[in-house]
Amino acid sequence: MRIDEQTSAQAKPGEARKPLRAHDRSRQAGAAANGAAIPVARPEPHRDIRSQRAPLVAKVLRTSTLRAAIRIITLLACDYAGIALALIGWLSFKAWWKGDFNTDLIRSQVEAYLTFAFFVTALLFARHDLYRERIRRPGMALIVNGLFQATVVSLVFSLASGAKFHSYSVFIGALGCSILTVAGFRALHDRATARVTSAAGITRKALVVGTGDHAKAVSATVADAISWPVEIVGGVTAPEDLQAALSLGGIDEVIIADSDFPQEQIVQLAERCHRRGIDVHVAPTTMEILLQRGEFRPGMAVPLFTLNPPVFAGIDFAIKRAFDLAVSSILLVVLSPVLLVSAIAIKLTSRGPLLYRSMRPGIGEVAFPCLKFRTMRTDADERMSDLERFNEASGALFKIRRDPRVTTVGKLLRRFSIDELPQLWNVLRGEMSLVGPRPLPQRDFDLLEEWHRQRYLVLPGITGLWQVSGRSDLEFDDLVRLDFVYLERWSVGLDMLILLKTFPAVLARRGAY
């Protein structure tokens, strides 16, 4: 690779870089994957990522300090608003349920709880690094953990101070509501700040290490990511090229997207990058994802890791099942008006059954009737073979943007995924989970490769990483890898995060047809 120092288009000190348009970022991503020379900014002073912060006076003089202050203040405001809304919502619901709605009483209760609850939450969130930069800020799991700890501390303090409660449901209810409100406000914050910083030209420069399709896909995905404003400024294929790139400076991120990169040099690479204040990321292959659950077997002639099947068993299954039952029951009640209106619309506009029972392989590849609102004409299955040549999806999937079998009402239901809501009943029956690998029709299942079928070791889900990561726009193999990532990283917090992200993904209609 040849690396040229940027001279003609360098920004002046303190001047924001001109933001990249979408097509510019995609062009740079493609060039980076092919190892093309892309200008890199002028050298900047090296700073060890592990070193102590600069003195306060020096930091105040830096623009980054102002951005950090704005980030912390706005995140604190989001958390305050989330906790306040959770308390107001739960106390109002409780009062309405009891038939004793008193606005003054609710206001006084909120004022009594809010300050202490927010103070404890902010301290615990700070302890979990939830006010750091977006790229280093933990996700949903630690948000849930912090809110749970804040609830416990608040309960213990209330009991120790002699406070009397007719019911302690306020703690449980407020916890459940705050998980939704705080996570929701933070998700909006991340999206808004990403757009603002990207528009202002405040991006982090990244160098992609690797060749081939995997590196190309990683480059394109990173370049188009809205929530992670990163500018792909180059691509390297050899260790010596990487050393030359780092010596020029101006690099904030290094993304390793090549499993063939010399393993013995990765540790040295990470050390050199960290000394310069550069973050190092690895885009794993399927094998590297599987090794995350590998169990080391000592005493062997060579180091071996046993790949255990990705199943939910014991306490994990009990927790996931309890979560599914609780949330699906609530959703069925809350969404009952939508279900009723959809059912009436289907019956009034087309002939045929209200529900479509699609037999699909589930856990252990055992078929079950996956319920959906009928969105197609009654002869849809018979016409499938005639439409195969129009398939627009890759791999085992079958998708047509303008499927002639879909009814007028069906187009609307499919556009916003309302046709999937009857699967909440499948969840209650234990045939599905709220979150998990999507169940495929028998036609798609028959076209799977053998390595795809590990996704059938767990309950299929109504939504999953497919739905919040591009939906139908991703290649099929990438979708399967997302299933593997979910199985390796599962937690109740991850399930909650996926559910929260499903709603904006549906409303934005990304990849839905």
TORDO-513188 format. One line per 3 residues: number of its first residue (from 1); their letters; for each residue x, y, z of C-alpha. Coordinates in steps of 0.1 Angstrom, whole numbers, plus 5000, padded with zeros to 4 digits. Layout:
BEGIN
NUM> A> X/Y/Z  ...
end
This chain:
BEGIN
1> MRI> 5000/5000/5000  5012/5036/4993  5002/5062/5019
4> DEQ> 5003/5098/5010  5003/5126/5035  4974/5149/5031
7> TSA> 4985/5184/5022  4961/5202/5000  4929/5195/5019
10> QAK> 4941/5195/5055  4919/5214/5080  4934/5242/5099
13> PGE> 4939/5238/5137  4905/5240/5155  4886/5238/5122
16> ARK> 4861/5209/5117  4867/5185/5089  4842/5187/5061
19> PLR> 4817/5159/5065  4817/5131/5040  4786/5124/5019
22> AHD> 4773/5089/5018  4787/5081/4983  4821/5095/4993
25> RSR> 4822/5072/5024  4812/5042/5003  4839/5050/4977
28> QAG> 4865/5052/5004  4853/5020/5019  4857/5001/4987
31> AAA> 4891/5016/4980  4902/5006/5015  4892/4970/5010
34> NGA> 4913/4968/4979  4944/4983/4995  4942/5016/4975
37> AIP> 4962/5046/4987  4940/5070/5006  4954/5102/5021
40> VAR> 4960/5102/5058  4960/5133/5080  4992/5150/5092
43> PEP> 5010/5134/5122  4996/5141/5156  5013/5139/5190
46> HRD> 5012/5103/5203  4992/5097/5235  4990/5063/5252
49> IRS> 4954/5053/5255  4961/5039/5290  4979/5071/5303
52> QRA> 4965/5095/5328  4945/5125/5316  4961/5159/5310
55> PLV> 4959/5185/5338  4926/5202/5341  4938/5236/5329
58> AKV> 4952/5221/5297  4921/5201/5291  4898/5231/5294
61> LRT> 4917/5247/5265  4908/5218/5242  4877/5215/5221
64> STL> 4874/5178/5231  4868/5190/5267  4838/5210/5256
67> RAA> 4824/5180/5237  4829/5158/5267  4811/5183/5290
70> IRI> 4782/5185/5265  4781/5147/5263  4780/5142/5301
73> ITL> 4754/5169/5306  4731/5157/5279  4734/5121/5291
76> LAC> 4726/5131/5326  4696/5150/5313  4684/5119/5294
79> DYA> 4688/5098/5325  4669/5123/5346  4641/5125/5321
82> GIA> 4639/5088/5318  4637/5082/5356  4611/5110/5360
85> LAL> 4590/5096/5332  4592/5061/5346  4581/5073/5380
88> IGW> 4553/5094/5366  4542/5066/5343  4541/5039/5369
91> LSF> 4525/5059/5397  4499/5072/5372  4492/5036/5360
94> KAW> 4489/5024/5396  4465/5052/5405  4444/5046/5374
97> WKG> 4443/5009/5381  4430/5015/5416  4405/5041/5405
100> DFN> 4420/5068/5427  4438/5091/5402  4451/5122/5421
103> TDL> 4474/5145/5403  4486/5163/5434  4494/5130/5452
106> IRS> 4513/5117/5421  4533/5150/5419  4543/5148/5456
109> QVE> 4554/5112/5453  4575/5119/5423  4592/5149/5440
112> AYL> 4599/5126/5471  4615/5098/5451  4631/5115/5420
115> TFA> 4661/5134/5434  4675/5104/5454  4667/5079/5426
118> FFV> 4685/5100/5401  4715/5107/5423  4720/5070/5430
121> TAL> 4715/5060/5394  4740/5087/5381  4767/5075/5406
124> LFA> 4762/5038/5396  4761/5047/5359  4794/5066/5363
127> RHD> 4809/5036/5380  4799/5015/5350  4814/5040/5325
130> LYR> 4781/5049/5311  4790/5085/5306  4822/5078/5285
133> ERI> 4825/5084/5247  4800/5065/5226  4826/5041/5212
136> RRP> 4837/5031/5247  4804/5033/5265  4789/4999/5276
139> GMA> 4755/4988/5262  4721/4977/5274  4734/4950/5298
142> LIV> 4751/4975/5321  4722/5000/5319  4699/4973/5332
145> NGL> 4725/4963/5358  4729/4999/5370  4692/5005/5372
148> FQA> 4687/4973/5392  4715/4982/5416  4700/5017/5420
151> TVV> 4666/5002/5428  4681/4979/5454  4700/5008/5470
154> SLV> 4669/5029/5471  4649/5002/5487  4675/4995/5514
157> FSL> 4679/5032/5521  4641/5036/5524  4638/5007/5548
160> ASG> 4668/5019/5569  4654/5054/5572  4621/5041/5585
163> AKF> 4599/5049/5554  4566/5031/5553  4550/5018/5521
166> HSY> 4516/5003/5516  4531/4984/5487  4567/4980/5474
169> SVF> 4554/4977/5439  4567/5012/5432  4602/4999/5432
172> IGA> 4595/4970/5408  4572/4990/5385  4596/5019/5384
175> LGC> 4625/4996/5376  4606/4980/5346  4595/5014/5333
178> SIL> 4629/5030/5338  4646/5003/5318  4624/5012/5288
181> TVA> 4625/5050/5293  4662/5054/5301  4673/5030/5274
184> GFR> 4650/5047/5249  4663/5082/5257  4699/5070/5255
187> ALH> 4692/5054/5221  4677/5087/5208  4707/5105/5223
190> DRA> 4732/5083/5205  4714/5086/5172  4711/5124/5175
193> TAR> 4747/5130/5185  4759/5107/5158  4741/5128/5132
196> VTS> 4753/5161/5147  4789/5151/5149  4789/5136/5115
199> AAG> 4773/5167/5100  4799/5188/5118  4827/5167/5103
202> ITR> 4838/5153/5137  4846/5118/5127  4872/5092/5138
205> KAL> 4896/5080/5111  4899/5043/5107  4924/5020/5089
208> VVG> 4912/4986/5078  4936/4957/5079  4929/4928/5055
211> TGD> 4919/4917/5020  4891/4898/5004  4854/4899/5007
214> HAK> 4853/4900/5045  4875/4931/5047  4854/4947/5019
217> AVS> 4821/4940/5037  4835/4954/5070  4847/4986/5053
220> ATV> 4814/4992/5036  4794/4985/5067  4816/5008/5089
223> ADA> 4815/5036/5064  4777/5035/5062  4771/5032/5100
226> ISW> 4751/5061/5113  4757/5054/5150  4795/5052/5146
229> PVE> 4808/5082/5126  4840/5067/5113  4859/5077/5081
232> IVG> 4877/5049/5064  4910/5066/5053  4930/5036/5041
235> GVT> 4935/4999/5039  4966/4978/5044  4974/4942/5036
238> APE> 5008/4937/5053  5024/4945/5087  5050/4968/5073
241> DLQ> 5023/4989/5055  5005/4992/5088  5037/5004/5105
244> AAL> 5041/5031/5079  5005/5042/5082  5007/5045/5120
247> SLG> 5040/5064/5118  5022/5092/5098  4996/5097/5126
250> GID> 4961/5109/5123  4946/5074/5128  4920/5069/5156
253> EVI> 4909/5033/5149  4924/5002/5135  4900/4975/5123
256> IAD> 4915/4940/5118  4893/4922/5092  4917/4895/5081
259> SDF> 4920/4861/5099  4952/4854/5079  4970/4884/5094
262> PQE> 5001/4871/5112  4989/4861/5146  5022/4867/5164
265> QIV> 5022/4903/5153  4987/4912/5165  4997/4916/5202
268> QLA> 5026/4939/5191  5002/4958/5168  4977/4964/5197
271> ERC> 5005/4976/5220  5018/5001/5194  4983/5013/5187
274> HRR> 4974/5018/5224  5006/5038/5229  4994/5062/5203
277> GID> 4959/5064/5217  4945/5043/5189  4916/5019/5195
280> VHV> 4919/4984/5180  4889/4964/5168  4886/4929/5154
283> APT> 4858/4919/5129  4854/4882/5137  4849/4855/5112
286> TME> 4824/4827/5119  4851/4805/5135  4862/4833/5158
289> ILL> 4826/4838/5169  4822/4801/5177  4855/4801/5197
292> QRG> 4840/4826/5221  4821/4798/5238  4850/4773/5234
295> EFR> 4859/4755/5266  4897/4749/5271  4907/4713/5276
298> PGM> 4940/4711/5295  4964/4682/5294  4962/4677/5256
301> AVP> 4991/4675/5232  4981/4708/5216  4958/4735/5230
304> LFT> 4922/4725/5222  4889/4742/5227  4857/4722/5227
307> LNP> 4828/4739/5210  4797/4733/5231  4763/4736/5214
310> PVF> 4747/4771/5218  4717/4761/5238  4698/4778/5266
313> AGI> 4695/4754/5295  4691/4755/5333  4688/4790/5348
316> DFA> 4694/4807/5314  4664/4790/5299  4643/4798/5330
319> IKR> 4652/4835/5329  4646/4837/5291  4613/4819/5294
322> AFD> 4600/4840/5323  4609/4871/5303  4591/4859/5272
325> LAV> 4559/4850/5292  4558/4883/5310  4565/4906/5280
328> SSI> 4544/4887/5255  4514/4888/5278  4517/4925/5283
331> LLV> 4522/4931/5245  4491/4911/5237  4470/4933/5260
334> VLS> 4486/4966/5249  4485/4957/5212  4450/4942/5212
337> PVL> 4434/4973/5195  4460/4969/5166  4452/4931/5164
340> LVS> 4415/4938/5163  4416/4965/5136  4440/4943/5115
343> AIA> 4417/4913/5117  4387/4934/5107  4406/4949/5078
346> IKL> 4417/4915/5065  4381/4901/5067  4366/4931/5049
349> TSR> 4390/4933/5020  4398/4897/5009  4384/4862/5011
352> GPL> 4401/4835/5030  4411/4827/5066  4422/4854/5090
355> LYR> 4454/4837/5100  4480/4819/5079  4496/4789/5096
358> SMR> 4531/4785/5080  4547/4752/5090  4583/4761/5098
361> PGI> 4611/4741/5115  4617/4753/5150  4640/4741/5178
364> GEV> 4656/4708/5170  4643/4713/5134  4608/4702/5146
367> AFP> 4581/4719/5125  4554/4740/5142  4526/4762/5129
370> CLK> 4540/4798/5128  4511/4821/5130  4508/4852/5109
373> FRT> 4480/4875/5097  4472/4865/5061  4487/4891/5038
376> MRT> 4485/4871/5005  4458/4856/4984  4447/4821/4992
379> DAD> 4466/4806/4962  4499/4821/4973  4516/4788/4980
382> ERM> 4506/4773/4946  4521/4803/4928  4554/4801/4945
385> SDL> 4572/4780/4919  4562/4805/4892  4579/4833/4910
388> ERF> 4612/4817/4918  4629/4834/4889  4620/4868/4904
391> NEA> 4637/4862/4937  4657/4892/4949  4672/4877/4980
394> SGA> 4705/4858/4984  4711/4824/4998  4681/4805/5011
397> LFK> 4658/4835/5014  4629/4843/4990  4619/4880/4988
400> IRR> 4602/4900/4961  4597/4937/4966  4565/4938/4946
403> DPR> 4551/4904/4952  4519/4901/4931  4504/4877/4956
406> VTT> 4502/4903/4984  4468/4920/4991  4463/4957/4995
409> VGK> 4459/4955/5033  4487/4929/5033  4511/4954/5020
412> LLR> 4505/4977/5049  4506/4950/5075  4539/4936/5061
415> RFS> 4554/4971/5058  4551/4976/5095  4555/4939/5105
418> IDE> 4520/4939/5120  4514/4905/5103  4540/4890/5127
421> LPQ> 4521/4900/5159  4500/4867/5162  4533/4850/5169
424> LWN> 4530/4863/5204  4506/4834/5208  4534/4811/5196
427> VLR> 4556/4826/5224  4530/4818/5250  4527/4783/5237
430> GEM> 4565/4778/5241  4571/4773/5203  4589/4806/5199
433> SLV> 4608/4833/5219  4604/4870/5216  4640/4873/5205
436> GPR> 4660/4846/5186  4668/4834/5151  4639/4839/5127
439> PLP> 4621/4807/5117  4624/4800/5080  4597/4785/5058
442> QRD> 4603/4749/5047  4613/4760/5012  4641/4782/5027
445> FDL> 4651/4755/5052  4656/4729/5025  4683/4752/5009
448> LEE> 4704/4757/5040  4740/4746/5042  4750/4724/5071
451> WHR> 4768/4751/5090  4736/4772/5090  4716/4747/5110
454> QRY> 4732/4755/5144  4706/4783/5146  4680/4755/5152
457> LVL> 4695/4746/5186  4674/4773/5203  4638/4786/5201
460> PGI> 4632/4808/5170  4622/4844/5177  4597/4870/5165
463> TGL> 4626/4895/5162  4664/4893/5164  4696/4909/5152
466> WQV> 4683/4904/5116  4656/4929/5122  4677/4956/5138
469> SGR> 4708/4952/5116  4694/4959/5081  4666/4933/5079
472> SDL> 4662/4920/5043  4691/4942/5030  4718/4919/5043
475> EFD> 4734/4889/5026  4721/4855/5040  4754/4843/5053
478> DLV> 4758/4876/5072  4723/4871/5087  4734/4836/5099
481> RLD> 4765/4851/5115  4743/4876/5133  4724/4846/5148
484> FVY> 4757/4832/5160  4767/4865/5176  4733/4866/5194
487> LER> 4737/4830/5207  4772/4838/5220  4763/4871/5236
490> WSV> 4728/4864/5249  4715/4881/5281  4682/4895/5292
493> GLD> 4697/4930/5286  4705/4921/5250  4669/4908/5245
496> MLI> 4656/4941/5258  4680/4961/5236  4669/4942/5205
499> LLK> 4632/4947/5214  4638/4984/5219  4656/4987/5186
502> TFP> 4629/4967/5167  4604/4995/5170  4624/5022/5153
505> AVL> 4636/4996/5127  4600/4988/5119  4589/5024/5118
508> ARR> 4618/5033/5096  4607/5004/5074  4644/4993/5068
511> GAY> 4646/4963/5045  4609/4954/5050  4589/4941/5020
end
